[in-house]
């Protein structure tokens, strides 16, 4: 539904699902999120991905865009992000968008709809849904806590 409606998370979500399925089919053992050890080396290597994601967070992009700019395959990107964060690239990107939005809401200089667009959510409803799912509270909860 997100892909068909042109939702910004549509390409990322679809690519993450396809990549996870392919990794599971190709790998000798199933992919288990959160089970990969996070080493100092994987954290250092992940820095270039994190910087790219942070710089492009407000714009719609796909995992193919990120992988191409980093010079890796989508499969390798998925494995490296998973190894460094314990999350799929899609979930990591959602977490980054949510955290940046939370910071902007606390700052109190933008409306919730402006915050949603500034951090790459499709609209305020998409941001609210994601906040409830990941943080257990609506975005307005964070603006109320600072007053």
Secondary structure as the mmCIF struct_conf table of DSSP 4:
data_model
#
loop_
_struct_conf.conf_type_id
_struct_conf.id
_struct_conf.beg_label_comp_id
_struct_conf.beg_label_asym_id
_struct_conf.beg_label_seq_id
_struct_conf.end_label_comp_id
_struct_conf.end_label_asym_id
_struct_conf.end_label_seq_id
TURN_TY1_P TURN_TY1_P1 UNK A 2 UNK A 6
HELX_RH_AL_P HELX_RH_AL_P1 UNK A 8 UNK A 26
BEND BEND1 UNK A 27 UNK A 29
TURN_TY1_P TURN_TY1_P2 UNK A 33 UNK A 34
BEND BEND2 UNK A 36 UNK A 36
HELX_RH_AL_P HELX_RH_AL_P2 UNK A 40 UNK A 56
TURN_TY1_P TURN_TY1_P3 UNK A 57 UNK A 58
BEND BEND3 UNK A 59 UNK A 59
HELX_RH_AL_P HELX_RH_AL_P3 UNK A 63 UNK A 70
TURN_TY1_P TURN_TY1_P4 UNK A 71 UNK A 71
BEND BEND4 UNK A 72 UNK A 72
HELX_RH_AL_P HELX_RH_AL_P4 UNK A 74 UNK A 85
BEND BEND5 UNK A 86 UNK A 87
HELX_RH_AL_P HELX_RH_AL_P5 UNK A 89 UNK A 107
TURN_TY1_P TURN_TY1_P5 UNK A 108 UNK A 108
BEND BEND6 UNK A 110 UNK A 110
HELX_RH_AL_P HELX_RH_AL_P6 UNK A 112 UNK A 118
TURN_TY1_P TURN_TY1_P6 UNK A 119 UNK A 120
BEND BEND7 UNK A 122 UNK A 123
HELX_RH_AL_P HELX_RH_AL_P7 UNK A 124 UNK A 135
BEND BEND8 UNK A 136 UNK A 137
HELX_RH_AL_P HELX_RH_AL_P8 UNK A 139 UNK A 144
TURN_TY1_P TURN_TY1_P7 UNK A 145 UNK A 146
#
